[in-house]
């Protein structure tokens, strides 16, 4: 009977060691993903790299919410051309990122940061971002970006708002005056 207890104890010990070993390995992988994101963010803050340099070519990037650039982007090229470029074209200065927090679990790295810039019209652009990043082989393979879409919409609609204002101001010269309905006098 004592032999069975010894065998059971050894099995429990082996299972515990194996579980601890896989947990340590998982924690190490989480730490390396977190370190990669921290390093890239720091390089971006210093202006020596673009954060998006570590996107996989086939990344799936989701911009949450309801803004002119909200949606799902399949591929780095599509994301850069259809989301990042339209946003940066509305800015006079580059976004200055400030780290708020960085956490990781077994699946994702969570990057919370604040960004400030000056828009082309001189107004301050300030936003808060939280990115849920999936990292594989040193590259971001998928992401969901949560942000203040109201601020982003204001930034993106400046050009359209300015154009609408200019059109309203020049309607009289463009022949688009409002016509006032005046009934014709009846002839007897």
C-alpha positions, 0 to 999 in steps of 0.5 A: 500500500505504501508503494502506491502512495509513493507512486501517486506522490511521484505522479503528482510531483511530476504533473506539478513540475510539468504544469509549473514549467509550462506556466513559466514558459508561458509567462516568459513568452508573455514577457517577451511579447510585452517587451517587444511592444514596450521597446517599439513604443519607446522607439516611436516616442523618441521618433526613431521608429514607427510603431507600425513597423512591427505589423505583420503584412497580413495583419487584421486591424480593427478600429472600433466604434463609429468614425470615418476610419472605423472598420476592419482592415485586412493587411498592413498596406490597407490599414496604413493607406485607408486608416493611418494616412487619412488621420495623419494627413489631418495633422500638422505635427506627428502624434506624441505618444505617452504610455499609460499602461502596458499589460500582457496575458497568455494571448494578448498585449494590452497597450494603453496610451495617450496621443497629442498633436496639432491638427492642420487647422491649429486645433489640439488633437488629444485622444486616448487609445487602448490597443489589444494586440496579438503578437506572433513571431515578433510581429503584431498579427491582429489588433483591436483599437479602442479610442475616443471616436468622437475626437477622431471624427472631429479631426477627420471631418474638419476638411468636410466641415470647412468645405461645407462652410465655404459652399454655404458662403458662396451659394449666392455666387454659384446660382444656388439661391433659395427660391421663394415661392410667390404665387402668380397674380391671376389675370381676370 
